[in-house]
Structures are given as C-alpha cells and as structure tokens.
Amino acid sequence: MLNDIKHILAVVNHTDDGEIVLQKAEQIAKASGAGIRAIKVIYEALHPSTTDDFERNEVLKKRLITTEETMLELLLSPILESTSLEVDSAVLWRKHEFQGIIDAATELAADLIEKSTNHPVPEVIRTPQDWHLLRHTDVPVMLVKPLTWKSQPLVVAAIDIADPDQEELSERILRAADQMRRTLDGQLYLVNAFPGISQFTVQMRQTVGDEITNKLSDLARKTGIEPEQIYAAEGTPHVALERLVDDKDAEILIMGTSQRHGPSGLVLGNTSEAILHHVNSDVLVLK
C-alpha cells in the first residue's frame, strides 16, 4: 500500500494537532515519494452565521479563510524548507467537515487521508464527523493521536483469518502493515482475535487457538514475521486488541472494515466500531 501512495491528504484542525499530522504525513511521504496536501475544512456547525446581513457574513467568512490559510502556510514552512516534497494547501468551507475532506480527497485522487483524533486517550474516535468520514470514503484513513512516533515503533496488523470472505482484505492489511514497518524501521505483530466459548474445555480452546496460529503462520511467512510476533488472542476483538496494544505499547494498529448494505448501510460493523472506540493507538483503517 505505502509503495503505491502518491498523494497524502493531511487534515488539520488547529496548530497543535496540525504539527503532528503533518509530521507523520512527512515521514510517510519521504518513504513513498508522495506529495502532501494540507487542508483545513471550516464547517458551518462551528461557525454559524451571526447575522442576516449577507455582505457582513461574506466579509467574516473571507477573514476566517485568510486566517486559516496563514495557519497552514506557517505549519508547512518547515517541510518546504527542509525537503523537496511536493506540498500545497487549501482551505475549504463546507456544511459538513467530512464532506469537505471527501471532496478534497476526490480532487487530489488521494491514496491516504491522515486526520487527528483530537483526543489522546482513551478513545480513538468520538466525533460524528469522523464516523461519517469512515463510512463514506473508500480511501484508507489514518486516525492519529497527538504523540510522535518513537524510534522503531510497533505496528499491529489485525486480521480475521477464519473468515474466507476477509481473505483479500487480510492480505491487504498485512501488506500495508509490513510496508509501514519497513517505512518506519519498526516491528510488526500479527494478531487474530477469536471469541472464547465458556462451554469449551481448556483443551478445546487451546485447539482452536493452535489452528488459528497455524493459519497465521502460513500467512506470516510471506512477510518474514517470526513466530513470536504472532498472536491468536482469545476474547472479543476490541478487548483483545486493546489489551495487546497496551501491553506491547504499540503505536499503530492497522485494521479493516466493510460497509453494510441495506437499511444499516451507514453503520460500520459492530466489531470495527468497538475497536475504534477503545484502542489507544494510531489506527489505519482499510476497506
């Protein structure tokens, strides 16, 4: 995946979160040769009109846009001064933030969207705007925490090896995780959570875990993952992944999700929702 990235869309909310979003975008861009477009979406819910005077509202709107353009220029200046990366910026005014991000991603033909979660712990995602973004875009989205990546960060690839319908997605997740690990000179863990069944004996649960571990091992050989970096974790996925991320101090979780169709088509899968709600790391979501 990272080898194919040509355009990164970095979504900035304010100066503090913008610095970390752009820092991480720059690291990936340097490894992939991608260009970066930084955007700020001003959406109407945060800046409602305070008067019925159209001309006055337009003046205030232009003033606000100019202020945000200046912020983006200041944030991007260190990257422009220190690298030869292709970098530009834009400020958009939209009714909804997520729609502005999707519009910008479409115009750019973005291969990756990076966005701050705004909340360091414990929830990766809280805002309806983030949920709508994940529901409505097919572009991989990285939700980042306001913490820099340490040297040789730990990357966790979460897959569902037991579901044949997820085989292609699992392979994409593993490829993306391996490329992320190589890009950041980090470590990679491969994990598959499976539900514990109370009626099963210890031996039966061990057998299930061993079967999953064997399947993981077959997949892991493709990327040179060592046996000690493979985990078949018993428990509900969000609990198992949260535990692993915390225990290993992982910084990036790469996972997949798929949209439902029909009446619940605007709802992400329950498992994905729970993981995104609880896990304490950056999360890259693939479809």
Secondary structure, 3 states (H helix, E strand, C coil): CHHHCCEEEEECCCHHHHHHHHHHHHHHHHHHCCEEEEEEEEECCCCCCCCCCHHHHHHHHHHHHHHHHHHHHHHHHHHHHHCCCCEEEEEEEECCHHHHHHHHHHHHCCCEEEEECCCCCCCCCCCHHHHHHHHHCCCCEEEECCCCCCCCCEEEEECCCCCHHHHHHHHHHHHHHHHHHHHCCCEEEEEEEECCCCCCCHHHHHHHHHHHHHHHHHHHHHHCCCHHHEEEEECCHHHHHHHHHHHHCCCEEEEECCECCHHHCCCECHHHHHHHHHCCCEEEEEC
